[in-house]
Amino acid sequence: MDIDLVFKIAATGIIVAVLNQLLIRSGREDQAMMTTLAGLIVVLSMLVRQISDLFVLIKALFEL
Amino acid sequence: MVIFKLAAAAFVAVVLYLILKKEQPAFAFLVSAGAAAGLLLAAARQVEPLVGWLQLLDATLPGQEAGCLLRVLGVVLVAQLAADVCREGGMLAAATAAELCGRVLALMQALPMLQQLFDAYAGYLQ
């Protein structure tokens, strides 16, 4: 049961949320945006790998 | 029992989703998509022995219905996942389009079976 992916995504999300608030409060909105984008890209790459594993398994299982 | 682990995982994912929903909706959506993929992966691993048994059955049956049935099931499963992930993200039109694609492709997969049915039916009529 690979729940650790969900934990990784949530942890990244919380860190980005905190960093976002920190940067916005200190007046650096553009850097806050950059941090959010960077976090999104990291999480997306993890998620794409998980979903590709899922589709490979389904393709093998259902002879698609 | 696997079902308790899956239920606990789903529950934790919902809590994390709600935490992230206000601050970072993008990450909340990614958490829900990741949880959906993880749960479906676990379900697919659980259904593997059943599919093996169905393939065994397929060898004994005259036609190739079981293989066809399996493919339709796979197509519908993936299409439903895509449609629901789109709906989760708020894209209702894309969800409807994904569902329509799923139905059309499932029908395409089932065509050989329909063909067999019509051939058998035509045989009876003559």
N, CA and C atoms of all chains as a GROMACS GRO file, in nm:
protein
  570
    1MET      N    1   0.089  -0.117   0.000
    1MET     CA    2   0.000   0.000   0.000
    1MET      C    3   0.094   0.122   0.000
    2ASP      N    4   0.102   0.194  -0.112
    2ASP     CA    5   0.201   0.301  -0.119
    2ASP      C    6   0.134   0.432  -0.079
    3ILE      N    7   0.116   0.443   0.052
    3ILE     CA    8   0.056   0.565   0.104
    3ILE      C    9   0.163   0.673   0.115
    4ASP      N   10   0.293   0.628   0.105
    4ASP     CA   11   0.397   0.730   0.130
    4ASP      C   12   0.396   0.838   0.023
    5LEU      N   13   0.343   0.804  -0.097
    5LEU     CA   14   0.336   0.909  -0.199
    5LEU      C   15   0.244   1.022  -0.153
    6VAL      N   16   0.130   0.982  -0.094
    6VAL     CA   17   0.035   1.084  -0.049
    6VAL      C   18   0.100   1.169   0.060
    7PHE      N   19   0.178   1.101   0.149
    7PHE     CA   20   0.244   1.178   0.255
    7PHE      C   21   0.345   1.274   0.195
    8LYS      N   22   0.421   1.228   0.093
    8LYS     CA   23   0.522   1.318   0.032
    8LYS      C   24   0.454   1.438  -0.030
    9ILE      N   25   0.344   1.414  -0.102
    9ILE     CA   26   0.275   1.527  -0.167
    9ILE      C   27   0.224   1.624  -0.062
   10ALA      N   28   0.164   1.567   0.045
   10ALA     CA   29   0.107   1.655   0.147
   10ALA      C   30   0.218   1.733   0.217
   11ALA      N   31   0.332   1.666   0.245
   11ALA     CA   32   0.441   1.736   0.313
   11ALA      C   33   0.492   1.850   0.225
   12THR      N   34   0.512   1.821   0.097
   12THR     CA   35   0.558   1.928   0.007
   12THR      C   36   0.457   2.040   0.004
   13GLY      N   37   0.329   2.005   0.000
   13GLY     CA   38   0.227   2.109  -0.004
   13GLY      C   39   0.231   2.196   0.118
   14ILE      N   40   0.248   2.135   0.238
   14ILE     CA   41   0.247   2.215   0.360
   14ILE      C   42   0.370   2.303   0.364
   15ILE      N   43   0.487   2.246   0.324
   15ILE     CA   44   0.609   2.329   0.326
   15ILE      C   45   0.594   2.446   0.231
   16VAL      N   46   0.538   2.418   0.112
   16VAL     CA   47   0.523   2.529   0.015
   16VAL      C   48   0.426   2.632   0.068
   17ALA      N   49   0.320   2.586   0.136
   17ALA     CA   50   0.223   2.681   0.191
   17ALA      C   51   0.291   2.772   0.293
   18VAL      N   52   0.371   2.710   0.382
   18VAL     CA   53   0.438   2.791   0.485
   18VAL      C   54   0.536   2.888   0.419
   19LEU      N   55   0.616   2.836   0.326
   19LEU     CA   56   0.713   2.924   0.259
   19LEU      C   57   0.643   3.038   0.187
   20ASN      N   58   0.528   3.003   0.125
   20ASN     CA   59   0.453   3.102   0.052
   20ASN      C   60   0.414   3.217   0.144
   21GLN      N   61   0.356   3.180   0.259
   21GLN     CA   62   0.313   3.284   0.352
   21GLN      C   63   0.434   3.366   0.398
   22LEU      N   64   0.544   3.294   0.428
   22LEU     CA   65   0.664   3.364   0.476
   22LEU      C   66   0.709   3.468   0.375
   23LEU      N   67   0.718   3.424   0.248
   23LEU     CA   68   0.770   3.514   0.145
   23LEU      C   69   0.674   3.630   0.119
   24ILE      N   70   0.543   3.599   0.123
   24ILE     CA   71   0.445   3.706   0.096
   24ILE      C   72   0.453   3.810   0.208
   25ARG      N   73   0.462   3.760   0.334
   25ARG     CA   74   0.466   3.857   0.445
   25ARG      C   75   0.590   3.944   0.434
   26SER      N   76   0.704   3.888   0.383
   26SER     CA   77   0.826   3.969   0.379
   26SER      C   78   0.833   4.047   0.248
   27GLY      N   79   0.721   4.052   0.175
   27GLY     CA   80   0.716   4.142   0.061
   27GLY      C   81   0.770   4.084  -0.066
   28ARG      N   82   0.802   3.951  -0.073
   28ARG     CA   83   0.860   3.896  -0.199
   28ARG      C   84   0.754   3.808  -0.264
   29GLU      N   85   0.654   3.870  -0.325
   29GLU     CA   86   0.546   3.791  -0.385
   29GLU      C   87   0.598   3.706  -0.501
   30ASP      N   88   0.690   3.764  -0.581
   30ASP     CA   89   0.732   3.688  -0.700
   30ASP      C   90   0.806   3.561  -0.658
   31GLN      N   91   0.890   3.573  -0.551
   31GLN     CA   92   0.960   3.452  -0.509
   31GLN      C   93   0.862   3.350  -0.452
   32ALA      N   94   0.756   3.400  -0.390
   32ALA     CA   95   0.655   3.306  -0.338
   32ALA      C   96   0.595   3.227  -0.454
   33MET      N   97   0.568   3.299  -0.563
   33MET     CA   98   0.512   3.231  -0.680
   33MET      C   99   0.610   3.127  -0.733
   34MET      N  100   0.739   3.165  -0.736
   34MET     CA  101   0.840   3.070  -0.785
   34MET      C  102   0.844   2.946  -0.697
   35THR      N  103   0.837   2.967  -0.566
   35THR     CA  104   0.843   2.851  -0.475
   35THR      C  105   0.726   2.759  -0.500
   36THR      N  106   0.607   2.818  -0.516
   36THR     CA  107   0.490   2.733  -0.541
   36THR      C  108   0.508   2.654  -0.669
   37LEU      N  109   0.556   2.722  -0.773
   37LEU     CA  110   0.574   2.651  -0.902
   37LEU      C  111   0.675   2.538  -0.887
   38ALA      N  112   0.786   2.567  -0.817
   38ALA     CA  113   0.888   2.463  -0.800
   38ALA      C  114   0.829   2.343  -0.726
   39GLY      N  115   0.754   2.372  -0.619
   39GLY     CA  116   0.693   2.261  -0.544
   39GLY      C  117   0.598   2.182  -0.631
   40LEU      N  118   0.521   2.254  -0.714
   40LEU     CA  119   0.425   2.184  -0.800
   40LEU      C  120   0.497   2.092  -0.898
   41ILE      N  121   0.608   2.141  -0.954
   41ILE     CA  122   0.678   2.059  -1.054
   41ILE      C  123   0.734   1.934  -0.988
   42VAL      N  124   0.791   1.948  -0.868
   42VAL     CA  125   0.847   1.830  -0.800
   42VAL      C  126   0.736   1.728  -0.775
   43VAL      N  127   0.622   1.776  -0.724
   43VAL     CA  128   0.515   1.683  -0.690
   43VAL      C  129   0.457   1.620  -0.816
   44LEU      N  130   0.448   1.700  -0.923
   44LEU     CA  131   0.393   1.646  -1.047
   44LEU      C  132   0.481   1.533  -1.099
   45SER      N  133   0.614   1.550  -1.090
   45SER     CA  134   0.702   1.443  -1.142
   45SER      C  135   0.681   1.316  -1.062
   46MET      N  136   0.664   1.330  -0.927
   46MET     CA  137   0.640   1.210  -0.846
   46MET      C  138   0.509   1.145  -0.886
   47LEU      N  139   0.406   1.229  -0.905
   47LEU     CA  140   0.272   1.175  -0.933
   47LEU      C  141   0.271   1.107  -1.070
   48VAL      N  142   0.341   1.165  -1.166
   48VAL     CA  143   0.341   1.105  -1.301
   48VAL      C  144   0.404   0.967  -1.295
   49ARG      N  145   0.509   0.953  -1.212
   49ARG     CA  146   0.572   0.820  -1.204
   49ARG      C  147   0.473   0.719  -1.145
   50GLN      N  148   0.399   0.761  -1.041
   50GLN     CA  149   0.303   0.670  -0.977
   50GLN      C  150   0.193   0.631  -1.075
   51ILE      N  151   0.142   0.728  -1.149
   51ILE     CA  152   0.032   0.700  -1.240
   51ILE      C  153   0.081   0.615  -1.357
   52SER      N  154   0.207   0.634  -1.398
   52SER     CA  155   0.256   0.548  -1.507
   52SER      C  156   0.268   0.405  -1.458
   53ASP      N  157   0.311   0.387  -1.331
   53ASP     CA  158   0.314   0.250  -1.277
   53ASP      C  159   0.174   0.190  -1.279
   54LEU      N  160   0.075   0.272  -1.239
   54LEU     CA  161  -0.063   0.223  -1.237
   54LEU      C  162  -0.107   0.179  -1.376
   55PHE      N  163  -0.080   0.261  -1.475
   55PHE     CA  164  -0.127   0.227  -1.610
   55PHE      C  165  -0.052   0.106  -1.665
   56VAL      N  166   0.077   0.091  -1.632
   56VAL     CA  167   0.150  -0.028  -1.678
   56VAL      C  168   0.087  -0.152  -1.618
   57LEU      N  169   0.052  -0.144  -1.488
   57LEU     CA  170  -0.009  -0.262  -1.423
   57LEU      C  171  -0.144  -0.293  -1.485
   58ILE      N  172  -0.225  -0.188  -1.511
   58ILE     CA  173  -0.357  -0.212  -1.568
   58ILE      C  174  -0.344  -0.267  -1.709
   59LYS      N  175  -0.245  -0.216  -1.785
   59LYS     CA  176  -0.227  -0.266  -1.921
   59LYS      C  177  -0.190  -0.414  -1.917
   60ALA      N  178  -0.102  -0.452  -1.822
   60ALA     CA  179  -0.063  -0.593  -1.815
   60ALA      C  180  -0.179  -0.677  -1.764
   61LEU      N  181  -0.254  -0.624  -1.671
   61LEU     CA  182  -0.358  -0.704  -1.606
   61LEU      C  183  -0.474  -0.729  -1.701
   62PHE      N  184  -0.519  -0.626  -1.773
   62PHE     CA  185  -0.638  -0.639  -1.855
   62PHE      C  186  -0.606  -0.661  -2.003
   63GLU      N  187  -0.480  -0.694  -2.032
   63GLU     CA  188  -0.439  -0.724  -2.171
   63GLU      C  189  -0.480  -0.613  -2.266
   64LEU      N  190  -0.458  -0.489  -2.228
   64LEU     CA  191  -0.497  -0.378  -2.316
   64LEU      C  192  -0.385  -0.347  -2.415
   65MET      N  193  -0.616  -0.778   0.712
   65MET     CA  194  -0.711  -0.754   0.603
   65MET      C  195  -0.669  -0.625   0.532
   66VAL      N  196  -0.667  -0.633   0.402
   66VAL     CA  197  -0.618  -0.518   0.325
   66VAL      C  198  -0.717  -0.404   0.331
   67ILE      N  199  -0.845  -0.441   0.347
   67ILE     CA  200  -0.947  -0.336   0.335
   67ILE      C  201  -0.931  -0.233   0.445
   68PHE      N  202  -0.884  -0.277   0.565
   68PHE     CA  203  -0.867  -0.180   0.673
   68PHE      C  204  -0.754  -0.083   0.638
   69LYS      N  205  -0.646  -0.138   0.580
   69LYS     CA  206  -0.536  -0.048   0.542
   69LYS      C  207  -0.582   0.051   0.437
   70LEU      N  208  -0.659   0.004   0.339
   70LEU     CA  209  -0.706   0.095   0.233
   70LEU      C  210  -0.796   0.202   0.293
   71ALA      N  211  -0.886   0.162   0.384
   71ALA     CA  212  -0.976   0.261   0.443
   71ALA      C  213  -0.897   0.364   0.523
   72ALA      N  214  -0.797   0.316   0.599
   72ALA     CA  215  -0.717   0.411   0.678
   72ALA      C  216  -0.642   0.505   0.586
   73ALA      N  217  -0.587   0.450   0.476
   73ALA     CA  218  -0.513   0.535   0.382
   73ALA      C  219  -0.606   0.640   0.322
   74ALA      N  220  -0.726   0.598   0.285
   74ALA     CA  221  -0.820   0.694   0.227
   74ALA      C  222  -0.854   0.803   0.328
   75PHE      N  223  -0.874   0.762   0.454
   75PHE     CA  224  -0.909   0.859   0.558
   75PHE      C  225  -0.796   0.961   0.576
   76VAL      N  226  -0.672   0.912   0.582
   76VAL     CA  227  -0.558   1.003   0.600
   76VAL      C  228  -0.548   1.097   0.480
   77ALA      N  229  -0.571   1.043   0.361
   77ALA     CA  230  -0.560   1.128   0.242
   77ALA      C  231  -0.665   1.238   0.245
   78VAL      N  232  -0.786   1.205   0.294
   78VAL     CA  233  -0.891   1.309   0.300
   78VAL      C  234  -0.849   1.418   0.398
   79VAL      N  235  -0.794   1.378   0.513
   79VAL     CA  236  -0.753   1.479   0.611
   79VAL      C  237  -0.647   1.569   0.550
   80LEU      N  238  -0.546   1.508   0.484
   80LEU     CA  239  -0.441   1.591   0.423
   80LEU      C  240  -0.500   1.680   0.315
   81TYR      N  241  -0.597   1.629   0.240
   81TYR     CA  242  -0.662   1.709   0.136
   81TYR      C  243  -0.726   1.833   0.196
   82LEU      N  244  -0.796   1.812   0.310
   82LEU     CA  245  -0.867   1.926   0.369
   82LEU      C  246  -0.769   2.027   0.428
   83ILE      N  247  -0.656   1.976   0.480
   83ILE     CA  248  -0.557   2.072   0.534
   83ILE      C  249  -0.508   2.163   0.423
   84LEU      N  250  -0.481   2.102   0.307
   84LEU     CA  251  -0.417   2.180   0.201
   84LEU      C  252  -0.517   2.260   0.118
   85LYS      N  253  -0.648   2.231   0.137
   85LYS     CA  254  -0.745   2.286   0.043
   85LYS      C  255  -0.746   2.439   0.046
   86LYS      N  256  -0.736   2.497   0.167
   86LYS     CA  257  -0.753   2.643   0.173
   86LYS      C  258  -0.628   2.713   0.120
   87GLU      N  259  -0.511   2.668   0.169
   87GLU     CA  260  -0.388   2.740   0.134
   87GLU      C  261  -0.347   2.714  -0.010
   88GLN      N  262  -0.335   2.582  -0.043
   88GLN     CA  263  -0.280   2.547  -0.175
   88GLN      C  264  -0.377   2.452  -0.244
   89PRO      N  265  -0.478   2.500  -0.314
   89PRO     CA  266  -0.573   2.407  -0.379
   89PRO      C  267  -0.505   2.316  -0.481
   90ALA      N  268  -0.396   2.365  -0.543
   90ALA     CA  269  -0.330   2.280  -0.644
   90ALA      C  270  -0.274   2.155  -0.576
   91PHE      N  271  -0.210   2.174  -0.460
   91PHE     CA  272  -0.153   2.058  -0.391
   91PHE      C  273  -0.263   1.968  -0.338
   92ALA      N  274  -0.375   2.027  -0.297
   92ALA     CA  275  -0.486   1.944  -0.249
   92ALA      C  276  -0.535   1.854  -0.361
   93PHE      N  277  -0.545   1.909  -0.481
   93PHE     CA  278  -0.588   1.825  -0.594
   93PHE      C  279  -0.485   1.716  -0.620
   94LEU      N  280  -0.356   1.750  -0.607
   94LEU     CA  281  -0.253   1.647  -0.634
   94LEU      C  282  -0.260   1.538  -0.527
   95VAL      N  283  -0.289   1.577  -0.403
   95VAL     CA  284  -0.303   1.475  -0.298
   95VAL      C  285  -0.418   1.382  -0.334
   96SER      N  286  -0.530   1.439  -0.380
   96SER     CA  287  -0.645   1.352  -0.411
   96SER      C  288  -0.615   1.264  -0.531
   97ALA      N  289  -0.546   1.320  -0.632
   97ALA     CA  290  -0.512   1.236  -0.748
   97ALA      C  291  -0.415   1.125  -0.708
   98GLY      N  292  -0.317   1.159  -0.623
   98GLY     CA  293  -0.222   1.058  -0.578
   98GLY      C  294  -0.290   0.950  -0.498
   99ALA      N  295  -0.383   0.990  -0.411
   99ALA     CA  296  -0.454   0.891  -0.331
   99ALA      C  297  -0.538   0.802  -0.422
  100ALA      N  298  -0.603   0.861  -0.523
  100ALA     CA  299  -0.685   0.779  -0.614
  100ALA      C  300  -0.596   0.679  -0.688
  101ALA      N  301  -0.481   0.726  -0.736
  101ALA     CA  302  -0.392   0.635  -0.808
  101ALA      C  303  -0.341   0.526  -0.716
  102GLY      N  304  -0.303   0.563  -0.592
  102GLY     CA  305  -0.252   0.463  -0.499
  102GLY      C  306  -0.356   0.359  -0.465
  103LEU      N  307  -0.480   0.404  -0.439
  103LEU     CA  308  -0.585   0.308  -0.404
  103LEU      C  309  -0.616   0.217  -0.522
  104LEU      N  310  -0.616   0.276  -0.643
  104LEU     CA  311  -0.646   0.192  -0.760
  104LEU      C  312  -0.534   0.091  -0.784
  105LEU      N  313  -0.409   0.135  -0.755
  105LEU     CA  314  -0.296   0.043  -0.769
  105LEU      C  315  -0.313  -0.074  -0.674
  106ALA      N  316  -0.351  -0.043  -0.548
  106ALA     CA  317  -0.370  -0.149  -0.449
  106ALA      C  318  -0.485  -0.240  -0.494
  107ALA      N  319  -0.591  -0.182  -0.545
  107ALA     CA  320  -0.705  -0.264  -0.589
  107ALA      C  321  -0.663  -0.352  -0.706
  108ALA      N  322  -0.586  -0.296  -0.798
  108ALA     CA  323  -0.545  -0.376  -0.914
  108ALA      C  324  -0.458  -0.493  -0.869
  109ARG      N  325  -0.372  -0.468  -0.770
  109ARG     CA  326  -0.289  -0.580  -0.723
  109ARG      C  327  -0.376  -0.686  -0.657
  110GLN      N  328  -0.484  -0.642  -0.590
  110GLN     CA  329  -0.569  -0.742  -0.524
  110GLN      C  330  -0.644  -0.825  -0.627
  111VAL      N  331  -0.675  -0.767  -0.744
  111VAL     CA  332  -0.763  -0.837  -0.839
  111VAL      C  333  -0.681  -0.929  -0.930
  112GLU      N  334  -0.547  -0.927  -0.914
  112GLU     CA  335  -0.461  -1.006  -1.006
  112GLU      C  336  -0.496  -1.156  -1.006
  113PRO      N  337  -0.509  -1.224  -0.888
  113PRO     CA  338  -0.542  -1.367  -0.895
  113PRO      C  339  -0.674  -1.393  -0.966
  114LEU      N  340  -0.770  -1.302  -0.949
  114LEU     CA  341  -0.901  -1.322  -1.015
  114LEU      C  342  -0.882  -1.320  -1.166
  115VAL      N  343  -0.798  -1.228  -1.214
  115VAL     CA  344  -0.778  -1.218  -1.359
  115VAL      C  345  -0.708  -1.342  -1.410
  116GLY      N  346  -0.614  -1.394  -1.330
  116GLY     CA  347  -0.548  -1.519  -1.371
  116GLY      C  348  -0.649  -1.630  -1.384
  117TRP      N  349  -0.741  -1.640  -1.288
  117TRP     CA  350  -0.844  -1.744  -1.295
  117TRP      C  351  -0.934  -1.723  -1.416
  118LEU      N  352  -0.964  -1.596  -1.448
  118LEU     CA  353  -1.050  -1.569  -1.563
  118LEU      C  354  -0.979  -1.610  -1.691
  119GLN      N  355  -0.846  -1.588  -1.697
  119GLN     CA  356  -0.773  -1.629  -1.818
  119GLN      C  357  -0.774  -1.781  -1.829
  120LEU      N  358  -0.769  -1.849  -1.715
  120LEU     CA  359  -0.778  -1.996  -1.717
  120LEU      C  360  -0.912  -2.036  -1.776
  121LEU      N  361  -1.018  -1.967  -1.730
  121LEU     CA  362  -1.153  -1.995  -1.780
  121LEU      C  363  -1.159  -1.968  -1.930
  122ASP      N  364  -1.088  -1.862  -1.972
  122ASP     CA  365  -1.092  -1.821  -2.112
  122ASP      C  366  -1.042  -1.934  -2.201
  123ALA      N  367  -0.941  -2.012  -2.151
  123ALA     CA  368  -0.887  -2.120  -2.233
  123ALA      C  369  -0.995  -2.225  -2.258
  124THR      N  370  -1.081  -2.247  -2.158
  124THR     CA  371  -1.179  -2.356  -2.176
  124THR      C  372  -1.296  -2.309  -2.262
  125LEU      N  373  -1.333  -2.178  -2.254
  125LEU     CA  374  -1.451  -2.135  -2.329
  125LEU      C  375  -1.423  -2.141  -2.480
  126PRO      N  376  -1.522  -2.173  -2.562
  126PRO     CA  377  -1.497  -2.179  -2.708
  126PRO      C  378  -1.458  -2.044  -2.764
  127GLY      N  379  -1.538  -1.941  -2.738
  127GLY     CA  380  -1.510  -1.812  -2.802
  127GLY      C  381  -1.400  -1.740  -2.727
  128GLN      N  382  -1.384  -1.608  -2.746
  128GLN     CA  383  -1.282  -1.535  -2.667
  128GLN      C  384  -1.354  -1.428  -2.587
  129GLU      N  385  -1.466  -1.469  -2.522
  129GLU     CA  386  -1.544  -1.368  -2.449
  129GLU      C  387  -1.467  -1.313  -2.330
  130ALA      N  388  -1.399  -1.402  -2.254
  130ALA     CA  389  -1.338  -1.355  -2.128
  130ALA      C  390  -1.232  -1.249  -2.158
  131GLY      N  391  -1.151  -1.273  -2.265
  131GLY     CA  392  -1.048  -1.173  -2.296
  131GLY      C  393  -1.112  -1.040  -2.331
  132CYS      N  394  -1.220  -1.048  -2.409
  132CYS     CA  395  -1.289  -0.926  -2.450
  132CYS      C  396  -1.345  -0.854  -2.327
  133LEU      N  397  -1.406  -0.935  -2.237
  133LEU     CA  398  -1.465  -0.876  -2.115
  133LEU      C  399  -1.358  -0.805  -2.034
  134LEU      N  400  -1.241  -0.868  -2.022
  134LEU     CA  401  -1.132  -0.809  -1.945
  134LEU      C  402  -1.090  -0.675  -2.005
  135ARG      N  403  -1.079  -0.672  -2.137
  135ARG     CA  404  -1.035  -0.546  -2.200
  135ARG      C  405  -1.136  -0.436  -2.176
  136VAL      N  406  -1.266  -0.471  -2.188
  136VAL     CA  407  -1.369  -0.369  -2.165
  136VAL      C  408  -1.358  -0.317  -2.023
  137LEU      N  409  -1.335  -0.410  -1.928
  137LEU     CA  410  -1.325  -0.370  -1.788
  137LEU      C  411  -1.207  -0.275  -1.768
  138GLY      N  412  -1.093  -0.307  -1.832
  138GLY     CA  413  -0.976  -0.221  -1.819
  138GLY      C  414  -1.003  -0.082  -1.874
  139VAL      N  415  -1.066  -0.078  -1.993
  139VAL     CA  416  -1.093   0.052  -2.056
  139VAL      C  417  -1.185   0.136  -1.967
  140VAL      N  418  -1.290   0.071  -1.915
  140VAL     CA  419  -1.386   0.146  -1.834
  140VAL      C  420  -1.320   0.195  -1.707
  141LEU      N  421  -1.233   0.111  -1.647
  141LEU     CA  422  -1.168   0.149  -1.522
  141LEU      C  423  -1.085   0.276  -1.542
  142VAL      N  424  -1.004   0.276  -1.648
  142VAL     CA  425  -0.915   0.392  -1.670
  142VAL      C  426  -0.997   0.515  -1.706
  143ALA      N  427  -1.101   0.495  -1.790
  143ALA     CA  428  -1.181   0.611  -1.831
  143ALA      C  429  -1.253   0.670  -1.711
  144GLN      N  430  -1.302   0.584  -1.621
  144GLN     CA  431  -1.374   0.636  -1.504
  144GLN      C  432  -1.278   0.711  -1.414
  145LEU      N  433  -1.153   0.660  -1.401
  145LEU     CA  434  -1.055   0.730  -1.318
  145LEU      C  435  -1.026   0.867  -1.377
  146ALA      N  436  -1.007   0.873  -1.508
  146ALA     CA  437  -0.978   1.003  -1.572
  146ALA      C  438  -1.094   1.099  -1.554
  147ALA      N  439  -1.216   1.048  -1.574
  147ALA     CA  440  -1.333   1.137  -1.563
  147ALA      C  441  -1.347   1.189  -1.421
  148ASP      N  442  -1.328   1.101  -1.323
  148ASP     CA  443  -1.348   1.146  -1.184
  148ASP      C  444  -1.237   1.240  -1.141
  149VAL      N  445  -1.113   1.219  -1.189
  149VAL     CA  446  -1.006   1.312  -1.153
  149VAL      C  447  -1.036   1.449  -1.214
  150CYS      N  448  -1.088   1.450  -1.338
  150CYS     CA  449  -1.125   1.579  -1.399
  150CYS      C  450  -1.236   1.645  -1.317
  151ARG      N  451  -1.335   1.564  -1.277
  151ARG     CA  452  -1.446   1.623  -1.201
  151ARG      C  453  -1.395   1.678  -1.068
  152GLU      N  454  -1.300   1.603  -1.005
  152GLU     CA  455  -1.243   1.648  -0.879
  152GLU      C  456  -1.176   1.784  -0.895
  153GLY      N  457  -1.110   1.803  -1.010
  153GLY     CA  458  -1.041   1.930  -1.032
  153GLY      C  459  -1.137   2.040  -1.073
  154GLY      N  460  -1.265   2.005  -1.093
  154GLY     CA  461  -1.362   2.109  -1.126
  154GLY      C  462  -1.387   2.122  -1.275
  155MET      N  463  -1.325   2.035  -1.355
  155MET     CA  464  -1.344   2.046  -1.501
  155MET      C  465  -1.455   1.950  -1.543
  156LEU      N  466  -1.582   1.994  -1.531
  156LEU     CA  467  -1.694   1.905  -1.556
  156LEU      C  468  -1.705   1.869  -1.704
  157ALA      N  469  -1.675   1.965  -1.793
  157ALA     CA  470  -1.688   1.936  -1.937
  157ALA      C  471  -1.586   1.829  -1.976
  158ALA      N  472  -1.461   1.844  -1.926
  158ALA     CA  473  -1.359   1.745  -1.962
  158ALA      C  474  -1.397   1.609  -1.905
  159ALA      N  475  -1.462   1.608  -1.787
  159ALA     CA  476  -1.502   1.480  -1.728
  159ALA      C  477  -1.605   1.412  -1.817
  160THR      N  478  -1.700   1.490  -1.867
  160THR     CA  479  -1.801   1.430  -1.956
  160THR      C  480  -1.735   1.378  -2.082
  161ALA      N  481  -1.638   1.454  -2.135
  161ALA     CA  482  -1.571   1.409  -2.258
  161ALA      C  483  -1.494   1.280  -2.231
  162ALA      N  484  -1.427   1.273  -2.115
  162ALA     CA  485  -1.351   1.152  -2.083
  162ALA      C  486  -1.445   1.033  -2.070
  163GLU      N  487  -1.560   1.056  -2.008
  163GLU     CA  488  -1.656   0.945  -1.993
  163GLU      C  489  -1.706   0.899  -2.128
  164LEU      N  490  -1.732   0.996  -2.217
  164LEU     CA  491  -1.780   0.960  -2.351
  164LEU      C  492  -1.674   0.877  -2.423
  165CYS      N  493  -1.547   0.919  -2.412
  165CYS     CA  494  -1.439   0.841  -2.475
  165CYS      C  495  -1.438   0.700  -2.419
  166GLY      N  496  -1.454   0.689  -2.288
  166GLY     CA  497  -1.453   0.556  -2.226
  166GLY      C  498  -1.563   0.469  -2.280
  167ARG      N  499  -1.683   0.527  -2.293
  167ARG     CA  500  -1.796   0.445  -2.343
  167ARG      C  501  -1.768   0.401  -2.485
  168VAL      N  502  -1.720   0.495  -2.569
  168VAL     CA  503  -1.698   0.461  -2.710
  168VAL      C  504  -1.592   0.352  -2.722
  169LEU      N  505  -1.481   0.369  -2.647
  169LEU     CA  506  -1.375   0.269  -2.660
  169LEU      C  507  -1.418   0.136  -2.602
  170ALA      N  508  -1.499   0.137  -2.497
  170ALA     CA  509  -1.547   0.009  -2.442
  170ALA      C  510  -1.634  -0.060  -2.545
  171LEU      N  511  -1.717   0.019  -2.614
  171LEU     CA  512  -1.804  -0.041  -2.718
  171LEU      C  513  -1.718  -0.100  -2.829
  172MET      N  514  -1.611  -0.025  -2.865
  172MET     CA  515  -1.525  -0.078  -2.972
  172MET      C  516  -1.464  -0.211  -2.929
  173GLN      N  517  -1.427  -0.221  -2.799
  173GLN     CA  518  -1.367  -0.347  -2.752
  173GLN      C  519  -1.469  -0.460  -2.759
  174ALA      N  520  -1.598  -0.426  -2.740
  174ALA     CA  521  -1.697  -0.534  -2.731
  174ALA      C  522  -1.748  -0.575  -2.868
  175LEU      N  523  -1.702  -0.508  -2.975
  175LEU     CA  524  -1.755  -0.538  -3.109
  175LEU      C  525  -1.739  -0.684  -3.148
  176PRO      N  526  -1.621  -0.748  -3.128
  176PRO     CA  527  -1.611  -0.889  -3.169
  176PRO      C  528  -1.719  -0.977  -3.108
  177MET      N  529  -1.751  -0.947  -2.980
  177MET     CA  530  -1.853  -1.031  -2.916
  177MET      C  531  -1.988  -1.011  -2.985
  178LEU      N  532  -2.019  -0.884  -3.016
  178LEU     CA  533  -2.147  -0.858  -3.085
  178LEU      C  534  -2.148  -0.930  -3.220
  179GLN      N  535  -2.033  -0.927  -3.287
  179GLN     CA  536  -2.025  -0.992  -3.418
  179GLN      C  537  -2.057  -1.140  -3.404
  180GLN      N  538  -1.997  -1.204  -3.300
  180GLN     CA  539  -2.023  -1.346  -3.279
  180GLN      C  540  -2.170  -1.371  -3.255
  181LEU      N  541  -2.230  -1.279  -3.174
  181LEU     CA  542  -2.372  -1.295  -3.141
  181LEU      C  543  -2.455  -1.292  -3.269
  182PHE      N  544  -2.426  -1.192  -3.354
  182PHE     CA  545  -2.506  -1.180  -3.477
  182PHE      C  546  -2.485  -1.302  -3.565
  183ASP      N  547  -2.359  -1.351  -3.575
  183ASP     CA  548  -2.336  -1.468  -3.660
  183ASP      C  549  -2.418  -1.586  -3.609
  184ALA      N  550  -2.411  -1.607  -3.476
  184ALA     CA  551  -2.487  -1.720  -3.420
  184ALA      C  552  -2.636  -1.700  -3.449
  185TYR      N  553  -2.683  -1.576  -3.429
  185TYR     CA  554  -2.825  -1.546  -3.448
  185TYR      C  555  -2.863  -1.572  -3.595
  186ALA      N  556  -2.776  -1.526  -3.686
  186ALA     CA  557  -2.807  -1.546  -3.830
  186ALA      C  558  -2.813  -1.695  -3.858
  187GLY      N  559  -2.724  -1.774  -3.794
  187GLY     CA  560  -2.723  -1.919  -3.815
  187GLY      C  561  -2.857  -1.979  -3.777
  188TYR      N  562  -2.913  -1.932  -3.665
  188TYR     CA  563  -3.041  -1.990  -3.622
  188TYR      C  564  -3.150  -1.958  -3.722
  189LEU      N  565  -3.146  -1.834  -3.777
  189LEU     CA  566  -3.262  -1.790  -3.858
  189LEU      C  567  -3.272  -1.870  -3.988
  190GLN      N  568  -3.154  -1.911  -4.045
  190GLN     CA  569  -3.169  -1.975  -4.179
  190GLN      C  570  -3.234  -2.112  -4.173
   0.00000   0.00000   0.00000
